[in-house]
Amino acid sequence: MSESESVDWGKLPADPDLDDLGYDPLELEITESTADGGHYVILPHDESFLREEAFIVADSASVVDLGDRV
C-alpha cells in the first residue's frame, strides 16, 4: 500500500453507513448442530448463494447476536 493509499483508521466512524462498506450484507440462517452440541452451522438464507464450501461451522462462543451488543 502506498503512502497516498494509507488510511488513518482512528478517523473513520465506528459505525459506518452500510453503503460505505463496499459490499451488501447477506441474510444468514444459523442452526445449532445436533451432531456436535455447542456448535452452529451458518448458511446463506438464499440457496442461490450456497455453493460447495459456502458455510461456517462455529462454536457457541463465536456466535453473538449483534442486537444484544449495544
Secondary structure as the mmCIF struct_conf table of DSSP 4:
data_model
#
loop_
_struct_conf.conf_type_id
_struct_conf.id
_struct_conf.beg_label_comp_id
_struct_conf.beg_label_asym_id
_struct_conf.beg_label_seq_id
_struct_conf.end_label_comp_id
_struct_conf.end_label_asym_id
_struct_conf.end_label_seq_id
HELX_RH_3T_P HELX_RH_3T_P1 GLU A 3 GLU A 5
HELX_RH_3T_P HELX_RH_3T_P2 TRP A 9 LYS A 11
BEND BEND1 LEU A 12 LEU A 12
BEND BEND2 ALA A 14 ASP A 15
HELX_RH_3T_P HELX_RH_3T_P3 LEU A 18 LEU A 21
BEND BEND3 GLY A 22 TYR A 23
STRN STRN1 LEU A 28 GLU A 32
BEND BEND4 THR A 34 ASP A 36
TURN_TY1_P TURN_TY1_P1 GLY A 37 GLY A 38
STRN STRN2 HIS A 39 PRO A 44
BEND BEND5 HIS A 45 ASP A 46
HELX_RH_3T_P HELX_RH_3T_P4 GLU A 47 PHE A 49
TURN_TY1_P TURN_TY1_P2 GLU A 52 GLU A 53
STRN STRN3 ILE A 56 ASP A 59
HELX_RH_3T_P HELX_RH_3T_P5 SER A 60 SER A 62
HELX_RH_3T_P HELX_RH_3T_P6 LEU A 66 ASP A 68
#
